[in-house]
Amino acid sequence: MPYVNENYVKFNNTDYFNQYTEVEGLIDYLKQFATPERIDKIQEVLAQRTNHLTVLLEEVYKPQNGAAVMRSCDCFGIQQLHVIDKENQFQLSTSVAKGSAKWVDLHKHNSLASSVEHLKAKGYKMVATSPHTEMELDDLPVDEPLALMFGNEFSGLTEEAVEAADYKIKIPMHGFAESFNISVSAALVLNQLSTKMRKSPDINWQLTDKEKHLIEGAWVCKSLKFFENLSKTYLKKK
């Protein structure tokens, strides 16, 4: 099964493309080499992207599950995916991701403490998903930015992650099994919360103009096979 390697993931982060988006006029120049349909699609998807919700995976080790979560992030308009891979190197199955790694930003952390500190500094409330709590998913408020934590396939979230959570929620279940697969849990939670968020007229969930500018530039570059050569040509003309 083919996996996305470290260099591919780094290359497909928005920050990698700041060197292009910060050059005045370059992205507008590159747009002329993309199809009108591609530019329209970028604008359509960008309008629905959000950083109001994000996902943090704690030591997920199966490439299929990591890829499925990233694909769900893309489908539900979530721009940022955070992972902790101190013990297990995070990998993505390309056959499951279906290209979503190209459009979702991946951030790696070497510890739970550093990831929580990073996200809380950005204003996120931490949410632990666990079957052993009273608060149900439907009761979780979405008026503040939320970082949704999911544990690994074997043991779920660590006690440290649960203790770091501002909210602890469970997904209602009515069968014998005690939990969903990690990727199913993420999809269920993202579906319900992103729908609830988008229906609320009082939540400013859209990207800022600066975020849109940077992501649009990155996506335009990713849409062009020879964007580096085109960029060099543009710079020579300046």
C-alpha positions as CSV (number, residue, x, y, z in Angstrom):
1,M,0.0,0.0,0.0
2,P,1.6,3.3,-1.0
3,Y,2.1,5.9,1.7
4,V,2.6,9.7,1.7
5,N,6.1,10.3,2.8
6,E,7.5,13.1,4.9
7,N,8.7,15.3,2.0
8,Y,5.3,15.1,0.3
9,V,3.5,16.1,3.4
10,K,5.8,19.1,4.0
11,F,5.5,20.2,0.4
12,N,1.7,20.2,0.6
13,N,1.5,22.5,3.7
14,T,0.3,26.0,3.0
15,D,3.3,27.5,4.7
16,Y,5.6,26.0,2.1
17,F,4.1,28.2,-0.5
18,N,4.4,31.5,1.3
19,Q,7.5,32.2,-0.7
20,Y,5.3,32.3,-3.8
21,T,2.2,34.0,-2.4
22,E,4.3,36.8,-0.9
23,V,5.6,37.8,-4.3
24,E,3.4,40.6,-5.6
25,G,1.4,39.6,-8.7
26,L,2.9,36.1,-8.9
27,I,-0.3,34.2,-8.0
28,D,-2.4,36.2,-10.5
29,Y,0.2,35.4,-13.1
30,L,0.0,31.7,-12.3
31,K,-3.8,31.7,-12.5
32,Q,-3.7,32.2,-16.2
33,F,-2.1,28.8,-16.6
34,A,-4.9,27.0,-14.7
35,T,-8.3,26.2,-16.2
36,P,-11.2,28.5,-15.4
37,E,-12.9,25.4,-13.9
38,R,-10.0,24.9,-11.5
39,I,-10.0,28.5,-10.4
40,D,-13.7,28.5,-9.9
41,K,-13.4,25.3,-7.8
42,I,-10.7,26.8,-5.7
43,Q,-12.9,29.8,-4.9
44,E,-15.9,27.6,-4.2
45,V,-14.0,25.4,-1.7
46,L,-12.1,28.2,-0.1
47,A,-15.4,30.0,0.7
48,Q,-16.4,26.9,2.8
49,R,-13.1,26.3,4.5
50,T,-12.8,26.9,8.3
51,N,-10.3,26.9,11.1
52,H,-13.1,27.2,13.7
53,L,-12.9,23.4,14.0
54,T,-9.7,21.4,13.9
55,V,-8.7,17.8,14.7
56,L,-5.9,16.4,16.9
57,L,-5.0,12.7,16.5
58,E,-3.1,11.1,19.4
59,E,-0.7,8.4,18.2
60,V,-2.9,6.9,15.4
61,Y,-0.7,4.3,13.8
62,K,-2.7,2.8,10.9
63,P,-2.2,4.7,7.6
64,Q,-5.7,3.8,6.5
65,N,-7.2,5.5,9.5
66,G,-5.0,8.6,9.3
67,A,-5.9,9.0,5.7
68,A,-9.6,8.5,6.3
69,V,-9.6,11.2,8.9
70,M,-7.7,13.6,6.6
71,R,-10.2,12.9,3.8
72,S,-13.1,13.6,6.2
73,C,-11.4,16.9,7.1
74,D,-11.3,17.9,3.5
75,C,-14.9,16.8,2.9
76,F,-16.2,18.8,5.8
77,G,-14.1,21.9,5.1
78,I,-11.6,21.5,7.9
79,Q,-8.3,23.1,6.9
80,Q,-6.0,22.0,9.7
81,L,-5.2,18.5,11.0
82,H,-2.9,18.1,13.9
83,V,-1.2,14.8,14.9
84,I,1.0,13.5,17.7
85,D,3.5,10.9,16.5
86,K,6.1,10.6,19.2
87,E,5.8,6.8,19.4
88,N,4.2,5.9,16.0
89,Q,5.2,7.7,12.9
90,F,2.1,9.2,11.3
91,Q,1.6,7.9,7.7
92,L,-1.2,8.3,5.1
93,S,-2.4,5.7,2.8
94,T,-2.7,7.4,-0.6
95,S,-5.4,5.0,-1.8
96,V,-7.6,6.0,1.1
97,A,-6.7,9.7,1.2
98,K,-7.7,10.2,-2.4
99,G,-5.6,13.4,-2.8
100,S,-6.9,15.1,0.4
101,A,-3.4,15.4,1.7
102,K,-2.9,18.0,-1.1
103,W,-5.5,20.3,0.3
104,V,-5.5,19.9,4.1
105,D,-2.6,21.3,6.2
106,L,-0.9,18.7,8.4
107,H,0.9,19.7,11.6
108,K,3.0,17.3,13.6
109,H,3.7,17.5,17.3
110,N,6.1,15.4,19.4
111,S,4.0,15.4,22.6
112,L,0.4,15.9,23.8
113,A,1.6,18.8,26.0
114,S,3.1,20.8,23.1
115,S,0.1,20.2,20.9
116,V,-2.4,21.3,23.6
117,E,-0.3,24.3,24.4
118,H,-0.1,25.2,20.7
119,L,-3.9,24.9,20.1
120,K,-4.9,26.6,23.3
121,A,-2.6,29.6,22.5
122,K,-4.7,29.9,19.3
123,G,-7.9,30.1,21.3
124,Y,-9.1,26.5,20.9
125,K,-11.1,24.6,23.5
126,M,-10.0,21.0,23.7
127,V,-12.6,18.3,23.3
128,A,-12.0,14.7,24.3
129,T,-14.1,12.0,22.7
130,S,-14.8,9.1,25.0
131,P,-17.7,6.6,25.6
132,H,-17.2,7.1,29.4
133,T,-18.7,10.5,30.0
134,E,-22.2,12.0,30.3
135,M,-22.1,14.9,27.8
136,E,-23.4,13.9,24.4
137,L,-22.1,15.2,21.1
138,D,-25.3,17.1,20.4
139,D,-24.9,19.2,23.6
140,L,-21.4,20.5,22.7
141,P,-21.4,24.2,22.1
142,V,-19.7,25.4,18.9
143,D,-19.6,29.1,19.6
144,E,-15.9,28.9,20.4
145,P,-13.1,27.3,18.3
146,L,-12.8,23.6,19.1
147,A,-10.0,21.1,18.8
148,L,-11.4,17.6,18.6
149,M,-9.1,15.0,20.0
150,F,-9.2,11.3,19.0
151,G,-7.1,8.5,20.4
152,N,-5.4,5.6,18.8
153,E,-7.0,2.4,17.5
154,F,-6.0,0.2,20.5
155,S,-6.5,2.3,23.7
156,G,-8.2,5.5,22.6
157,L,-7.2,8.8,24.2
158,T,-4.7,8.7,27.1
159,E,-5.7,9.9,30.5
160,E,-3.5,12.9,30.0
161,A,-5.5,13.9,27.0
162,V,-8.8,13.5,28.8
163,E,-7.5,15.6,31.7
164,A,-6.4,18.3,29.3
165,A,-9.9,18.5,27.8
166,D,-12.2,21.5,28.3
167,Y,-15.1,19.3,27.2
168,K,-15.6,15.5,27.3
169,I,-18.2,14.1,24.9
170,K,-19.6,10.8,23.8
171,I,-21.2,9.7,20.5
172,P,-24.6,8.1,21.3
173,M,-24.5,4.3,20.6
174,H,-27.2,1.7,20.8
175,G,-25.4,-1.6,20.2
176,F,-23.0,-4.0,22.0
177,A,-19.8,-2.4,20.8
178,E,-18.4,0.3,23.1
179,S,-16.8,2.5,20.5
180,F,-16.6,3.4,16.8
181,N,-13.5,3.0,14.6
182,I,-11.4,6.1,15.0
183,S,-12.1,7.3,11.4
184,V,-15.8,6.7,11.8
185,S,-15.8,8.7,15.1
186,A,-14.1,11.6,13.5
187,A,-16.5,11.6,10.5
188,L,-19.5,11.5,12.7
189,V,-18.3,14.3,15.0
190,L,-17.2,16.5,12.1
191,N,-20.4,16.0,10.3
192,Q,-22.6,17.1,13.2
193,L,-20.4,19.9,14.5
194,S,-19.6,21.5,11.1
195,T,-23.3,21.4,10.2
196,K,-24.3,23.0,13.5
197,M,-21.5,25.6,13.1
198,R,-22.6,26.6,9.6
199,K,-26.2,26.9,10.5
200,S,-25.4,29.4,13.3
201,P,-25.7,33.0,12.2
202,D,-23.7,34.2,15.2
203,I,-20.5,32.3,14.5
204,N,-17.8,33.8,12.2
205,W,-16.4,30.4,11.1
206,Q,-15.0,31.5,7.7
207,L,-11.3,32.0,7.1
208,T,-9.8,35.5,7.4
209,D,-8.8,37.4,4.3
210,K,-5.2,36.7,5.0
211,E,-5.8,33.0,5.5
212,K,-7.8,32.9,2.2
213,H,-5.0,34.7,0.4
214,L,-2.3,32.3,1.6
215,I,-4.3,29.1,1.0
216,E,-5.5,30.3,-2.4
217,G,-1.9,30.9,-3.5
218,A,-0.9,27.4,-2.3
219,W,-3.8,25.7,-4.1
220,V,-3.1,27.6,-7.3
221,C,0.5,26.4,-7.2
222,K,-0.6,22.8,-6.4
223,S,-2.8,22.9,-9.4
224,L,0.1,23.5,-11.8
225,K,2.6,20.8,-12.6
226,F,5.4,23.3,-13.5
227,F,4.6,26.2,-11.2
228,E,8.3,26.5,-10.1
229,N,9.4,27.1,-13.7
230,L,6.5,29.5,-14.3
231,S,7.4,31.4,-11.2
232,K,11.1,31.7,-12.3
233,T,9.9,33.1,-15.7
234,Y,7.7,35.6,-13.9
235,L,10.6,36.8,-11.6
236,K,12.9,37.2,-14.6
237,K,10.3,39.5,-16.2
238,K,10.1,41.8,-13.2
